[in-house]
Amino acid sequence: MRILILWLSLLGGLCNACAQPAQVEPPFEVIGYYAGDGNNLAQYDFSKLTQVIYSFLHLKEDSLAFDNENSKAALRKLVALKANYPQLKVLISLGGWTGCYTCSDIFSTGKGRQHFATSVAQILQENKADGIDLDWEYPAIQGPPDHPYRAEDRENFTDLIVKLRKAIGPDADLSFAAGGFTEFLEKSVEWKLIMPLVNRVNLMTYDLINGYSTETGHHTALMSTPLQKESTDHCVQWLLNHGVDSRKLIIGAAFYARIWKEVSNKNWGLYQKGVFKQGLNFRDFEQMEPDSGWAHQWDLVAKAPYAFHKTKNLFATYDNAMSLYEKVLYARKYKLGGIMFWELQCDMPKDGLLQAIDDAVQKTAETPG
């Protein structure tokens, strides 16, 4: 009798287990920002993206607004893509590097934050967009040299998120772009209060060595090195150690290089004094081919490429197919939500960095790290 009871109990447990819905693994997000006019969309393969973020809308007084009718038309062209790419979500983005001059002032009042939230909900509804990504660079710390900021931005950003979530509802996507460096992590946002309200945070783990830097380094390093603390890993581990849900973390990739001039040829130009010269989109990387004088290197510690031009004393830092594979592998290892990049038009229409990300996603899905 005891055996029969045990068997019936086991059978019941198995039946209950069978009745439970299968746990569906969330998709690995591949998110691309897009800052074009919508007339070149046919060049790109949106089947490789789960989300595209139209960049940028800006503040008009205390409301979100399109810059012009062409901007509105571009968003609608992106939304129309969903008919052929049902997996694709289309978000709008506020701000950008120099696009949030009045953010600190407008968001310093509850009235300003509420009016903004209401205007966002209206734009999403009118244009059938799926959500909003906030790209305020940066709350509570220095962004562009002339942009106002105040210590209270941190708390105001939290309330902005609260009001936005209430205005757009629980089903719309809400995310924000976060600086991938230590000062932002420590001072700009209240992580424990806002992360339960957002779908994800897009970590700008690029421009870690930026155009204001007077010494070269890896602008989008995966791992820290003895001479460079700031990296994707440093950012991610800080957030994980502060209790942020790993599935809400989206790491960043750069579809462009940063180039310095007047750089010493010591150590192939890495960690040397220099003067920032320019950015270079990936689609124009033929300018850095070896036969044009560039010597390309791979940093085994940072897991990042770089290049040096000996005769012109130029140094370049960038992402390539190898570094993107390492980033996707890293995201799999730590069960992160995915990868994002700035921006789609920097890429080649075919066989570019988006293809490299897609290849890495497919390969690592078979043998996740």
C-alpha positions in Angstrom: 0.0 0.0 0.0 2.8 2.4 0.8 4.4 1.7 -2.6 1.0 2.4 -4.3 0.6 5.7 -2.4 4.1 6.7 -3.3 3.6 5.9 -6.9 0.3 7.8 -7.0 2.0 10.8 -5.3 4.8 10.7 -7.8 2.4 10.4 -10.7 0.4 13.4 -9.5 3.6 15.4 -9.2 4.5 14.6 -12.7 1.1 15.5 -14.0 1.2 18.8 -12.2 4.7 19.4 -13.7 3.3 18.6 -17.1 0.4 21.0 -16.6 2.8 23.9 -15.9 3.4 26.2 -18.9 6.9 25.8 -20.3 9.3 28.5 -19.4 10.0 30.5 -22.5 13.5 31.9 -22.8 13.2 35.7 -23.5 14.7 36.7 -26.8 18.2 37.9 -27.1 17.7 41.5 -28.0 19.5 43.1 -30.9 18.7 46.8 -30.7 19.8 49.4 -33.3 19.5 53.2 -33.1 18.5 54.9 -36.3 19.0 58.6 -37.0 18.1 58.8 -40.7 15.3 60.3 -42.7 13.7 56.9 -43.5 14.6 57.0 -47.2 17.3 54.3 -47.0 15.5 51.7 -44.9 15.3 49.2 -47.8 19.1 48.8 -47.6 19.0 47.1 -44.2 17.9 43.7 -43.0 15.5 44.3 -40.2 15.0 40.6 -39.6 18.3 40.8 -37.7 16.9 43.3 -35.2 14.4 42.9 -32.4 14.1 46.7 -31.9 14.9 49.9 -33.7 15.0 53.2 -31.9 14.3 56.4 -33.9 16.7 59.1 -32.9 16.0 61.8 -31.9 12.9 63.8 -30.8 13.5 66.8 -28.5 11.8 69.0 -26.0 9.7 71.8 -27.2 9.1 73.7 -24.0 7.9 70.9 -21.7 6.6 68.5 -24.3 8.2 65.9 -26.6 8.1 67.0 -30.2 9.4 66.1 -33.7 11.9 68.5 -35.1 9.9 68.7 -38.3 7.5 66.8 -40.6 10.4 64.9 -42.2 11.2 63.5 -38.7 7.6 62.4 -38.2 7.6 60.8 -41.6 10.8 58.9 -40.8 9.2 57.4 -37.7 6.2 56.3 -39.7 8.3 54.6 -42.3 10.0 52.6 -39.5 6.7 51.7 -38.0 5.5 50.5 -41.4 8.3 48.0 -41.4 6.5 46.0 -38.7 4.1 44.6 -41.4 7.0 42.6 -42.9 9.0 42.2 -39.7 6.5 41.2 -37.0 9.3 40.7 -34.4 10.4 44.3 -34.7 9.5 46.9 -32.1 9.9 50.6 -32.9 10.7 53.1 -30.2 11.3 56.8 -30.2 14.2 58.4 -28.3 14.5 61.7 -26.5 17.7 63.7 -26.5 21.1 62.5 -27.7 24.5 64.0 -26.8 23.7 67.6 -27.6 19.9 67.1 -27.6 18.9 67.6 -24.0 20.0 71.1 -23.2 16.8 72.0 -21.4 16.2 68.6 -19.8 17.5 69.5 -16.4 15.4 72.7 -16.3 12.2 71.2 -17.6 12.4 68.0 -15.6 13.1 70.0 -12.4 9.4 70.5 -11.8 6.6 68.0 -11.3 4.5 70.0 -13.9 7.2 69.7 -16.5 7.6 66.0 -15.9 3.9 65.4 -16.1 3.4 67.4 -19.3 6.3 65.6 -20.9 4.9 62.2 -19.9 1.5 63.1 -21.3 3.0 64.2 -24.6 5.0 61.0 -25.0 1.8 58.9 -24.6 0.1 61.0 -27.2 2.9 60.6 -29.7 3.1 56.9 -29.2 -0.6 56.5 -29.7 -0.7 58.7 -32.8 2.2 57.0 -34.5 1.6 53.5 -33.4 5.1 53.3 -31.9 6.0 50.8 -29.2 7.7 52.9 -26.5 10.3 55.4 -25.6 14.0 55.4 -24.8 15.3 58.3 -22.8 18.8 59.6 -23.8 19.4 62.3 -21.3 23.2 62.9 -21.2 23.4 63.2 -18.3 21.3 63.6 -15.1 23.2 65.1 -12.2 26.6 65.1 -13.9 28.4 67.0 -16.6 27.4 66.1 -20.2 28.2 68.5 -23.1 30.2 71.4 -21.7 27.4 74.0 -21.8 24.5 71.8 -20.8 22.9 72.7 -17.4 22.7 70.0 -14.7 21.9 69.9 -11.1 22.2 67.3 -8.2 18.4 67.0 -8.0 18.3 65.6 -11.5 18.8 62.1 -10.0 15.6 62.2 -8.0 13.8 64.1 -10.8 14.8 61.3 -13.3 13.2 58.8 -11.0 9.9 60.7 -10.8 10.1 61.2 -14.6 10.2 57.4 -15.0 7.3 57.0 -12.6 5.1 59.5 -14.5 6.1 58.0 -17.9 5.2 54.5 -16.9 1.8 55.6 -15.6 1.2 57.7 -18.7 2.2 55.1 -21.4 0.8 52.1 -19.5 2.3 48.7 -18.6 2.5 47.3 -22.1 4.6 50.0 -23.8 8.3 49.7 -23.8 10.3 52.1 -21.5 14.1 52.2 -21.5 16.9 54.6 -21.1 20.4 55.0 -22.4 22.9 55.0 -19.6 26.5 56.2 -19.6 28.8 53.1 -19.3 31.3 54.9 -17.0 31.6 54.9 -13.2 30.5 58.5 -12.5 27.2 57.9 -14.2 26.6 54.6 -12.5 27.3 56.2 -9.1 25.6 59.6 -9.4 23.0 59.8 -12.2 20.2 57.5 -11.4 18.5 55.7 -8.5 18.9 52.1 -9.8 16.8 50.3 -7.2 13.8 52.7 -7.7 13.7 52.9 -11.5 14.7 49.4 -12.7 11.5 47.8 -11.7 9.6 50.3 -13.9 11.7 50.0 -17.1 12.0 47.2 -19.6 15.7 47.6 -20.0 18.7 49.9 -19.8 20.8 50.5 -22.9 24.4 50.7 -21.6 26.5 53.1 -23.7 29.6 51.1 -23.2 31.3 53.0 -26.0 32.9 56.5 -26.0 34.5 55.4 -22.7 37.6 57.1 -24.2 35.8 60.0 -25.9 36.5 63.0 -28.1 37.6 65.1 -25.1 40.3 62.6 -24.1 43.9 63.6 -24.5 45.2 60.1 -24.1 44.3 57.1 -26.3 42.6 54.0 -25.1 39.8 51.5 -26.1 36.7 53.5 -26.5 34.5 50.4 -26.4 36.5 47.8 -24.5 34.9 44.7 -23.3 37.2 44.1 -20.3 39.2 46.4 -18.1 43.0 46.5 -18.3 45.7 47.6 -15.8 45.7 51.0 -17.6 42.0 51.4 -18.3 39.3 50.7 -15.7 36.3 51.7 -17.7 34.9 48.8 -19.8 31.7 46.9 -20.5 32.6 44.4 -17.9 33.3 47.0 -15.2 29.9 48.6 -16.0 27.9 45.3 -16.0 29.5 43.9 -12.9 28.9 47.2 -11.0 25.2 46.9 -11.9 24.9 43.2 -11.1 26.6 43.9 -7.7 24.0 46.5 -7.0 21.1 44.1 -7.6 20.0 45.1 -11.2 18.3 42.3 -13.1 20.7 40.9 -15.6 18.0 40.4 -18.2 17.4 44.2 -18.3 21.0 45.0 -19.2 21.7 45.6 -22.8 25.4 46.2 -23.6 26.6 48.6 -26.3 28.6 48.3 -29.4 30.0 51.1 -31.6 29.6 51.0 -35.4 32.3 53.7 -35.7 35.9 54.3 -34.8 37.5 57.2 -32.9 40.8 58.4 -34.3 43.6 60.4 -32.6 46.5 62.3 -34.2 50.0 63.3 -33.0 50.3 59.9 -31.3 53.7 58.3 -30.3 54.4 55.0 -32.0 55.1 53.5 -28.6 52.9 50.4 -27.8 51.2 50.9 -31.3 49.8 54.1 -30.0 47.8 52.6 -27.2 47.6 54.6 -23.9 49.7 57.5 -25.4 49.1 61.2 -25.5 47.2 62.4 -28.6 44.8 64.9 -30.0 41.3 63.7 -31.1 41.0 64.0 -34.8 37.7 62.4 -36.0 35.1 59.7 -35.9 34.9 57.2 -38.8 31.8 55.1 -39.6 32.3 51.4 -40.2 31.0 51.8 -43.8 34.2 53.9 -44.4 36.7 51.6 -42.8 38.4 50.9 -46.1 40.3 54.1 -45.2 42.0 52.0 -42.5 43.0 49.0 -44.7 46.5 47.7 -44.1 47.7 48.7 -47.6 47.0 52.3 -46.7 49.5 52.2 -43.9 47.4 51.0 -40.9 48.6 48.2 -38.7 45.7 46.4 -36.9 46.2 44.9 -33.4 44.1 42.9 -30.9 44.3 43.5 -27.2 44.0 40.1 -25.5 43.1 41.6 -22.2 40.5 44.2 -23.3 39.2 41.9 -26.0 39.2 44.9 -28.3 40.8 45.9 -31.6 42.9 49.0 -32.3 45.1 50.3 -35.1 48.1 52.6 -35.6 49.4 54.4 -38.7 53.2 54.7 -38.2 53.9 57.3 -40.9 50.9 59.6 -39.9 51.0 58.9 -36.2 47.3 58.1 -36.1 45.6 55.8 -33.5 42.1 54.2 -34.0 39.9 52.4 -31.6 36.7 50.6 -32.7 34.6 47.4 -32.7 34.9 44.7 -35.3 33.5 41.2 -35.9 35.8 39.6 -33.3 35.0 42.1 -30.6 31.3 41.8 -31.3 31.4 38.1 -31.0 33.2 38.5 -27.6 30.5 40.9 -26.5 27.7 38.6 -27.5 29.4 35.7 -25.8 29.8 37.8 -22.7 26.1 38.7 -22.7 25.2 35.0 -22.9 27.6 34.1 -20.1 26.0 36.6 -17.7 22.5 36.1 -18.9 22.2 39.7 -20.1 19.3 40.9 -22.2 21.2 41.5 -25.4 23.3 44.0 -27.3 22.6 47.4 -28.9 24.5 49.7 -31.2 24.9 53.2 -32.4 23.9 53.5 -35.2 22.4 51.6 -38.2 23.5 54.1 -40.9 27.2 53.7 -39.8 27.1 50.1 -41.0 27.4 48.7 -44.5 24.1 47.6 -45.9 25.3 44.0 -46.3 28.0 41.9 -44.6 28.7 44.6 -42.0 28.6 44.7 -38.2 24.9 43.9 -37.9 25.6 40.7 -39.8 28.5 40.0 -37.5 26.2 40.4 -34.5 23.6 38.2 -36.0 26.3 35.5 -36.8 27.5 35.7 -33.1 23.9 35.5 -31.8 23.2 32.4 -33.9 26.5 30.7 -33.0 26.3 31.3 -29.3 22.7 30.2 -29.2 23.9 26.7 -30.0 26.5 26.6 -27.3 25.8 29.4 -24.8 28.6 30.5 -22.6 
